[in-house]
Amino acid sequence: MAEIIQRDGTWIFDGDALRLAPGRDKNVSLLRRTLGELTVPLGALAGISLEQGRRAGRLRLRLRDGADPLLQATGGKLAEPNDPYQLTVEADRLGVAEYFADEVRGALLLDQVPSGPVDRYLLPGPAVPLSASAGDGTASFDGERVRLEWNWKTEDAKSASGARTLALGNIAAVEWRPAAGLENGCLRFTVRGGDAQAPPKYDPNSVELWGFKRDPLMALVAAAVQARLPHPAAGGARPAEEPAGAAAVPGPGPEADHDALLRRLRELGELHKEGVLTDEEFTLAKQAVLKRL
C-alpha cells in the first residue's frame, strides 16, 4: 500500500484502486469538499504524473476518456482548485510523492491497463439526491427527475412558466460550462425535441452561471445526471480489452497465477532487451511482479 497525506488531501493506493480524500485546509475548494472521498479503480487510470516546482509539486491523475461522468459532463473545464484528480504536494514530501507515483505506474504496467477510452462509466458519479443553487436558479436531482427553480434574478421570459421538472428519460444530454471572461457559464439540459438554440439566460432548461463561488456545485448535478444517461461511446461491441467469451473463462488458480507471473517476468526481460522498456520502467515493473510472487 502507498499513501501520501497533505493539507490538500490524502491519497491511498492499495494495488487495485486509489482513494482520494479532500483535505480540511481552508484552501480546499467547496466542490472537492462537497464531493467527498472518491474511489478510482486502477482500470479507470491512463497515467499519473508528478510535476515539481520550486516550492511545491503536484500529483496529477489522468483518467481514461469516458471513465468519469464528472469529467464527461464538464468537458475538462474544471479549474485546477476544483479538480479532484490533482493533489498539491509540499516540498518536503516530494520523495513520498515520487514513490507513490512509481507504485501506481508499476501496477498499471503489471496489469497492462490500456490507456485508451472506455465505453462505460467506471466511476459512479455523485450520490443522489442532491441540490445546488447558483446563478439564476436551483437545480435538484433525485435520480429520476431534474427540477429547476428560479430566483429573483431570473429573466422574466424564463421564469414566467414557473419551475421546470425534467424526467431523466427526456434528457438527451447535459453540459456544465464555467463563466469565462465576459461570457457567462451555464448548466444546460438538452431535452429531446426541445429548442437548444436559446442563450442560457432565456433557456428554461438552463441555469445561467455568473462566475461565483458556488457555480462548480452545479457540475455535481451535471455529473449525477450524466452517470445515468447512456454512455456516449456505448455500442454493441465489447471493449477492446475484453475479448468475446472472456467472461466465460474461469479465473486462474494459485498455480496458474504463479506461472503467469513468471511468464510476465520473462516477457518484461525480453521487452527490456529489445529496448521497448527503459531501465527505469523495467525495474519498476519487475519489482511489482516480484512483490506479487
Salt bridges, closest charged atoms under 4 A:
ASP8 OD1 - ARG32 NH1 2.82
GLU37 OE2 - ARG19 NE 3.12
GLU51 OE2 - ARG60 NE 2.69
GLU80 OE1 - ARG58 NH2 3.47
GLU80 OE2 - ARG60 NH2 3.63
GLU90 OE2 - ARG7 NE 3.14
ASP102 OD1 - ARG105 NH1 2.87
GLU103 OE2 - LYS291 NZ 2.98
ASP111 OD1 - ARG292 NH1 3.53
ASP136 OD2 - LYS158 NZ 2.75
ASP142 OD2 - ARG145 NH2 3.09
GLU144 OE1 - ARG145 NH1 3.43
GLU149 OE1 - ARG147 NE 3.90
GLU155 OE1 - LYS201 NZ 3.89
GLU175 OE2 - ARG177 NH1 3.49
GLU183 OE2 - ARG177 NE 3.91
ASP203 OD2 - ARG188 NH1 2.85
GLU241 OE2 - ARG64 NH2 3.12
GLU242 OE2 - ARG238 NH1 2.57
GLU267 OE1 - ARG264 NH1 3.26
ASP279 OD1 - HIS272 NE2 2.65
